[in-house]
Amino acid sequence: MAKKLLLCILLLFTASGCGQKQKAEPAAGENVKKASGEKGGEAPSGKEEKPPAQESEGMSERQDEEDSDGKPKETAVQAASKYRVNPNDWSIIPLKDAAKKVALLTIDDAPDKYAVEMAAILKEKGVHAIFFVNGHFIKTGEGKAKLKKIHDLGFTIGNHTYDHVNLKEISEEEQSRQIISLNDEIEKIIGERPKFFRAPFGANTSHSRQVASNEKMIVMNWTYGYDWEASYQNSPALTNIMVNSPLLRDGANLLMHDRQWTKEALPGIIDGLRKRGFGIVDPREIEVME
């Protein structure tokens, strides 16, 4: 009887120890669910979360640059691309399901006298634009400060050559200098090189196109503009023609300049385009070269 009692006590002690051990170990996959934010009974959201810091230590740069399937991650610019420049007519064409009824605002010959004020108007209106810069405007400290201010307000900076010369009338060597030296100067001021190039007078050459390509810039002319014509050098007339031009269509690429009458017309142009149902393209959503 004593032997049987001793045997029961030993079996009871062993069972109690095993139960404690099982309770101390997490169920399989529990840590994975916690790390991913998954809750019991809920399907995962599909959004891939970053691993906990202690699990990411020792990860190679190559692993960090790849998705879980081993494919290189897209850059922010690539991921955000919704539009492309049509090289045949310079319009802005949508990619996939991006809105079609849009217009792009561009401002040349910046930053002369009114570009910063124009940037402030655009900012207040909640729209974007490309400011195409000439190098002779950023030689001075004041010019550099203007360019930095426009960039700091969130606007895209483009290359419009250093001296606003007709590229068809100068040597290939000088064409290269006009484009590359300006990119170098802009980069010193804002910390990045332009992604868009516009030749003065729209006078592109085969060499300037090649230089732009080497510099990873998209060549961009325009679909219409009027503010250099004497009859439109006042706010009411310019506002009316920019909004009601027969050339206004889906993907229109609007050319404007750093001029007083254009600055004064800018609010009306934006309001008029919106009234006609046009959205304003964010240049950061235009496909660029990488």
PyMOL commands that set and color helices and strands:
alter all, ss='L'
color gray80, all
select helices_A, chain A and resi 2-24+30-36+53-56+61-64+76-80+115-125+135-137+141-152+167-169+172-190+200-202+206-214+230-232+235-244+260-275+283-285
alter helices_A, ss='H'
color red, helices_A
select strands_A, chain A and resi 83-85+92-94+102-110+130-133+156-159+196-197+218-219+252-257+279-280
alter strands_A, ss='S'
color yellow, strands_A
deselect
rebuild
show_as cartoon
